[in-house]
């Protein structure tokens, strides 16, 4: 792998860019304070914008590191910050990482996260050289399941009652998915072009 970090990525509707502390107001207003968005995530909704601001300060500082892959999702039209996508736990030896994402519910169901994930996968496989990208989602999270499926992440199993989201405290099954570099290139073109 050749680490290249959080490089600006662009699609038809989106700009994926590094985080800035000044993004705090939009991030807080659009999803970080929303229990519906965080329902199946590892963190609870931010009760105060200062929590968001402190987090984004860390993300901004980390964004220059070549092994960090963490983007703010911005709609081209209106330059509106709507979500977050990252490759978590990038492992050099195994040449793999785990995808994570979330987005304000005003933009759910419009194919936007599929577009963002397709571009991140293109970058990971074609430019950085990852061998594998994993994805996990709560079995009840049908939206996330569809995004991963559309982007070629294959179902690999379900861990029963594996996770207790802090927002609800109720145990949920976790679906595991993955895509290999060979799967990605099998079509002869990147997913972002389909």
Secondary structure, 3 states (H helix, E strand, C coil): CCCCCCCCEECCCEEEECCCHHHHHHHHHHHHCCHHHHCCCCCCCCCCHHHHHHHHHHHHHHCCCCCCEEEEEEECCCCEEEEEEEEEEEECCCCEEEEEEEECHHHCCCCHHHHHHHHHHHHHHHHHCCCEEEEEEECCCHHHHHHHHHCCCEEEEEEEEEEECCCCCCEEEEEEEEEEHHHHHCCCCCHHHC
